[in-house]
Amino acid sequence: MLKGIFHRRRDQEQYLPTLPRQAFGGLMLAVFFTQACTALDIDLMSGLKGPFWWVLSKGALFGLAVALSLLATRNQKRFLSLAALAVALILVYVFGRIDSGLAQKIALSGPAQQDVLWRVVMDGTVSLLAMILGYALLFRSMLSQGIKHVRTRAELALAEQVQQALAPPLAVRSAGYEAQGRSVPSSQMGGDLLDAVDDPAGMAVYVADVAGHGIQAGVFMGMVKSSVRTALLRSGPLAGLLGDLNRVVFAVKTTPATYVTFACLRCGKNGKVEYSLAGSGPILHYRARSMTTTQLAMEQFPLGLFGNATFQSGVVEIEPGDILALLTDGLPETMDVNDEQFGFDRMGEIIARKPAAPLSEITESVFEAVRRYGLQTDDETLVLVRAASR
């Protein structure tokens, strides 16, 4: 129980600093006026013995002390918060001593005198209890919602960290090839992966799109990335690798609708590149000799959709200066105001404009063009692989 109280207190302290200044200012005013009523209620219960100006002064000072305690809590100054509450309690004691010196007697005559006094005391008592209960319920409700807000922020921050760890920017040179990649999630936790692995045959590069978003998808992405890395470290054709991955993904997925689209290259010696696609769009191939762009397409099921699915792979020969582009569907499927997709042809045209430029510059040009074309609605990932001079 004490542990739960401690955690709730910590969550409250984390929530108050997240409130905008205007919202927190309104909360402080609510606290001030609510607590200032205490003096009025006490005055009613005491039989209206103090001067009215003194009652108002007591209310203002007490409300200010409690409001300052809240401010200290927001600034995470626990000592100041306790000090402000101590001042409020001291004020209650001091006010009592001062009241005795300023006491005044109000004469009530007639047969209704006792009824009036009883009514004043009851009104004050009920008012005080209602004020205390209302303040407690207000604060409890506000903080309970605030704790949910803090936890949501924490989950989003964790999702963003997972995303950065699983899909960091890619910049690799190996085995006569250079690779540059970038992933832009549509939310804190996207579903796209990109990676490059040095394997016995040269260098393997892939992009993957895991169905779903959020922490659950992030955990699944981590399992997929580990499985792919392990598989790519083994020699053998990509068709067998995708078959093994498919069985793993099918076995560990948490829902029937979970699957992974996958596009992979295995860049070998002498410009021979093996490729395979699983539910993914085509790989773009820019040929430096002819200055043309073609598409390497392959219709196969995504990974994890069917446990007994089989896969194939193909081989393409590339020359120095050729560029291969792997991408997820978020880029070509971006819509303009007329609901027309950006498409693969525009992607190829951008790559063909400056094929000798640094891959980072070409990557940036693609993302800028897509962003000018339409709003982002899905994760966007692009990996460019260029053959260096032999």
N, C-alpha and C positions, 0 to 999 in steps of 0.2 A: 504493500500500500504506500509506504513512504517512498519507495522507488518510483511509483507512478506519479506521486505528487511532485517529486523532484523533476521528472521529465516534463510534466505539464508546465512547471514554473520556467524551465529552460526554454520550452517552445514559446511561452508567452513573451519572454525577454527577446527572443528572436523575431517575434511578430511585430511588436510595437515600433522598432526602428524602420520597418518596411512601409509604415503608413506615410502617405504624402503629408507635407506640412499642413496643408489646408484641412485635411481630414483629421489630423491629430489636434489641430487647433480647435476644431469643433468638439472633439472629444473632451479636451481640457475645459472648455466652457460648460459642457454638460456636467462634468464632474464638479466644477466650481459652484454652479447654481444648485445642483442637487445637495451638495454638502452645506452650502450656505443656509439652506432651509432648516438645518439642525437648530440654529439659534432661535428661529421663530417657534419651532415646536417646543423647545425647552422653555421658552418664555410663556407659551400657552399653559404648559403643565405646571409652571411655578405660580400661576395666578396673576400674570401680567405685572410682576413686581418691578421690573427694570424699566428705565427710560427707553423710549423707542429708538433713539439715535444709538444708544449703546447696544441694543439688540441687533441692529443692522451692522454695526461695527464688528461685533463678535462673529456674525455670519460671514462677513467678507473675509476676515482673517482666517477663520477655520476653513472656508472653501479654498482660499489661496494656498494654505498649507497642504491640503490634500492634492490639489492640482499640481503643485510643485513636486510632490512625491511621485506622481505619475510621470512628470517630465524627467525626473531623475532615473526612473525605471526605463524609460525609452532610450536614454543616453547610456544605459547599462552602468549606471553609477549606483550600485546597491547601497553603499554607505550613505550617499546623499538621500536615497529613497527612505532608508530607515531613519535618518536624521529628521527628515520632513515629517514622518509619521510621529516621531517622538515629540517634535515641536507641537504638532496638533494635539497630542495628549496633554502636554504641559499647558497649552492654551486653555484646554477644558478646565484644568485645575485652577489656573490663574483667574479665569473668568468667574469661577465660582466664588473666589475670595473677593473679587472686585464687586460682584453682584451684591454681596452682603452690605457693602458700603453705599451702594447706589439704590438700595431697595426703597421702593415707594409703595404706599398703601392706597389701593383703590377701593373706595367705599361702595359697596353694593348693598342696597337696602330693599326691603320688601320681601314678600313671601317666596319669590323666585330666586333668591340669592343662592341657596344651596344647589338648586337645579342648574343655575348658570355656571357656578364653579365646577360642578360635576361635568357639565357638557364641555367646558373649556379643557378640563383635564383629559377627558376621553378623546376629544378632537385632536388634541396635541399628541396623545399616545398613538392613536391610530395613524395619524399623519406621519409621525416619526417612523413607526414600523413599516408603513407602506413605502416611505422614502428609502429606507434601508433595504427592503426587499427588492424594490424596483431597481436600485443601483446595483445590487448583487446580481440580479437576473440580467440586466443590461451588460454588465461586465463579463458575466459568464458566457452569454450568447456571443458577444463580440469576440472574446478570446477563443471560443471553440471554433468559430469560423476562421479566425486568424491562424489557429494551429493547422487547420486544413490547408490554408493558404501557404503556410511555411513548408508543410510537407510536400505540397505540390511543387513549390519552387525547388525544394531539395531534389525531388525526383527528376525534374526537368534539368537541373544542373548535373545530376548524375548521368542522365541520358546524353547530355551534350558531351560529357567527358568520355563516355563509352563510344560515342560517334567519332570523336577525335582520335581515340585509340585504335578503333577498328578500320577507319577509312582516312588515314592521314594523307597529305599531299605526297605524290610519288615522283621521284627524280633518280633514275638509275642509269648507269652505263655498264654494260657487261657483254662479253662474247661478240663484240662488233656491232652492238645495237645500243641505242639510247632510248629511254622511255620516260615520258612525262605524264603525270595523271593528276586529276583533281576531282573531288566529289563535293557537291553542294546539296546538303539535305534540305528538304522542304519544311522540316520541323527540327526540334532539338535532337530527336532520335530518328535518323533516316534508316532506310533499309538497303542502301547500296554498299558494295564492297569493291575495293580495288587493291591489287597487290602485284608484286614482282618477286619471283623466286629463282635463284640460281640453281639449276639442276644439272645432272651429269651431261645432258645433251646441249646445254647452252643457257638460255634464260627463258623462263615461262612467265607470262603476263596474263592477267584475267580481270574481268569485271563481273560482278554478280548483283542481282537484285532480289532481295529477300522480301517476300510478300508480307506486308504489315509494317507497323511503326510502334514506337514505344519501347519500354524496358524489356518486355517479353521478346519482341523482335530482336532487340539488341543482344540478349542472351543467346538466341538462336544464331544470330550472325557470328558471334564469337565461336560457336561450335562449328559452323560452316567454314570459317576462315582457318581454324586449326586443322580441320579435315582436309581442306584443299592443299594447305601447305605440306602436310604430311604426304599426301598423294603425289604432289608434284616433285617431291624429292626422290621418288622412285622412277626408274627408267621404264619405258614402254609407251605404246601408242595412247593418244588422248582418248580414243574410243573406250579403252578399258578403264582409264582413269575416271571418265564420266560415269561409266557403269558402276564402279565401286562407290563413287560419291552419291549416286542416285540411291543406292541401297542404304547408305548411312543416313542420308537426309530423310528418306522414307521411314526409317526405323526410329529416329529421334524427334521427328516433328510432333508438335503438341496438338495440332488441329488438322482435320482432313484437308482444309483449304490452304495449308501452308505448302509453299513450293519455292524454288529458286530458279530464276533465269540466269544463264551462265554463258559467257563468251571467253574463250581461252586461246592463247597463242603459245606455241613452243618454238622459240627461235633458235635454229641450229646453225651449224657451220655451212659456209658456201651459199648463204642466202636462202636455204630451204626452211620454210616456216610451216609447221603443222598447225591446223586450226580446227576448232570444233565449237558448235553452238548448241545450246539446250534451251529452247523457248525464247531465245534472244533475237533481236533484230540483226541485220547484216553487219559484217565488218567492212569498213571502207578501205579500199586499197588505191592510194595515189601512186601512179607510175611516173617516175621522173623522166624516163626516156621519151615517152609519148605525151607526157603532161595531161594524162587523162585519169579519171577516177572510176573505178569499178566497185561492185559490191560482191562480197563473198557471203552467200546466203546458204542456209541449211535448215530445213524444217525438221525439228526434233522436239520431243516433249521436254518441258522444264524438269529440273531435278526434283525428286521427291513426290511427283504426282502419281506415278505408278511404280510399284516396287520392282516389277519385272521388265521395265523399259530397257531397250538396247540403243546404242548410240554409234555414230560413225564420225570419222574425221576426214579432213582433206589436207592437201599439201599445195602450197603456192611458193613459187620462186620469186624472190625480190632482189632488186639491184640497189647499189648505193644511192641514197637520196630518196628511195621509195618510203612511203609512210603508210602505216596501218593504223586505223582508228577503231578502237573498241569503245562502245558507249551504251548506256542504258536508255530506256525509252523516254525518260523525262525530257531529254533534249529534243529529239525529232518530233515528239508529240506535243510540244508547246503550241498553243493556239493563239492566233491573232484575234482582232475584234470581229473578224468575219468567220470565225471558227475554222480557219484553215491552218493545218499543221505546218510547222517549220520544215519538216521533212529531211530526208537524207541527201537530196540533191543540193540543197543550200549548204549543208554541212561540207559536202565535197568541194563546192565552189570556194568556200572560205579557206579550206586547207590548200587548195590549188593556187591561191593568190600569191602566197609567199612560202613556198615549200622549203626554201633554204633558211628561213628565219628560225631562231631558237624555238624549240618546241613549246617552251613556256609562253612565248609571245603568240604562237598559233592557238594554244589552248585559251589564252585570255581573249583572243579575237572571237573565238567560237562562243564563249559564254557571253561576251558583250553583245554579239549579234542576236543571240537567242533572247537575251533580256530586253533588248529593244523591240523584239518581235512580239513578245507577249509576257504575261505574268507567269511566275513559276507556280506550278500546281503539283509537282512530283519531284522526287529526288533526281538530281542531274549529275551524271558521272561520265568522264571522258578520259581515255588513256591513249596517247599517241606513241607509236613505236617507229623509229626511223633507223634504216640500215646505214651504218657508217661506211666510209671508204675501206675497201679490203686491202 
